């Protein structure tokens, strides 16, 4: 696989936008961690890493899959909708 040289974050940012919309105003990132990971965090560092991935990282399919399991409201979205790809 060629080395990634493109820094275009358009699709990443749209995915993060959809993830961030799942967070309720009264919900902490610790709450989301427990819901998505199915366990309590080991320490504050683990919550910080999770929060960064949820808010500004580049979420991989493993992470998006866990979130979709925990938040059924995004399960019916197509990949195109999730990534903000317009239909041709």
N, C-alpha and C positions, 0 to 999 in steps of 0.2 A: 504494500500500500504506500502511495506517495506521501511524503511529509506534508502535513497540513500547513499551508502558508496563508490561507484566506482568514482574515479576522472579521468577516461579516457576521454580526451577531443578530441579524434580523429575526431568524427563526428561533434562536435561543431566547431572545428577549420576549417573543410572543409566547413561547412555552412557559417562561417564568411568569409572565403576566397571568396566564391561566392558573398556574399554581398559586400565585399570591391571592387571586380572587377567592380561593377556597378558604382562606383564613378568615374566621369570624372576628368581629371587633373585640369580643371578650375572651378570645382564645390565645393562649401563649404559644410560643414555639416549642416549649416543653410539652404542652398538650398535643400539639401536632406530631412531635417526635413519637410520643407514646402511641398515638393513633396509627401512624404510618409504620413504625418499627415493631410495634407490639410488645414493647418492654420499656422499662424506665431507663433513662440515660445513665451511663456510668459516672459521668462527671460533667461539670459546666463546659469543659472543652468539647465534649461530644455534642452538646446542644449548640455551641457556637459553630462548629463545623457543619452540622445539619442546617442551621439557620442560614449560613452563608450559601450553602448549596441550594436551598429553597428560594433564596432571595436574589442571588446574583451569580451563581455558578453556571455551569454548563451541565444540566441534569442529563444523565445517561438513561438508557432505556430501563435499566434495573431500578433506578430511583423512580422514574415515571410510572413503572409498573406497580411498585409498592404504593405510591400515592393513589393510583387508580383503584387499587384494591381497597384502600381506606376511604376513598371519596367517590362513591358511585356516580356522582353528578358529572364526572368527566369521562365516564366509560363509553357513553354514546357519541362522543366527538370523534370525527374522523381524524386521521393523522394530519391531513391538510388543514382542517379547522384548528387543531391544536397548535400547529406551527405557523398559522396565518398565511397559508398558501391560497391564493385566489384561484378559482376555477377558470380554466381557459375558455 
